[in-house]
Amino acid sequence: MFKLIYIFFQRYKNKNKISINSYIKNIKNIHLLKNVKIHSNVSLDASNGNIYLANNVILNRFSFLNANKGNISIGKGSEVNNFTVINGTGSVTIGENVLIGPSVQIISYSHNFIDKNLLIKEQGIEKKKIIIEDDVWIGASAIILPGVKVSKGSVIGANSVVREDTEPYSINVGIPSKKIKYRK
């Protein structure tokens, strides 16, 4: 019942639009500014971390944000498209006016696997922060790996795997992604 009361309060207080069909876990760690739109079937899990959504952020249907022992911060005017997963275990910071296409994966941790005498699941994880600066476009089904900085104005092509930092205003495509040119 508290969840519903809180959602209604947030919706009207800051002109936010939050679908009742969204899944929200640990609401006290989810911070919304004004005019945030959370469409149906979005999942926000802040059970062990924090999620910050600035003014005019849009989370489209079936996007999944998990701040598992880390933080996710999304800057004003940014949009997360359908079926995108953002895992904030190592923390993820997304700048302003960023467009994230459908089915993108932004994962800020990886599994350790060096010791062949141990099961991979017993070797722990390595957390690395992901930074996506302002005015970035990430194409459909791209993957952003731990520790990457996607620089201001960059474009990431559909299905690309980004494992190294990008240069400002560069266009990056492929597996692994490579800079092919700069925006004019």
Sequence and secondary structure as in RCSB ss.txt:
>XXXX:A:sequence
MFKLIYIFFQRYKNKNKISINSYIKNIKNIHLLKNVKIHSNVSLDASNGNIYLANNVILNRFSFLNANKGNISIG
KGSEVNNFTVINGTGSVTIGENVLIGPSVQIISYSHNFIDKNLLIKEQGIEKKKIIIEDDVWIGASAIILPGVKV
SKGSVIGANSVVREDTEPYSINVGIPSKKIKYRK
>XXXX:A:secstr
 HHHHHHHHHHHHTT EE TT EEESGGGEEE SS EE TT EEE TTSEEEE TT EE TT EEE TTSEEEE 
TT EE TT EEE TT EEE SS EE TT EEE EEE    TTS GGGS EEE  EEE SS EE TT EE TT EE
 TT EE TT EE S   TTEEEETTTTEEEEE  
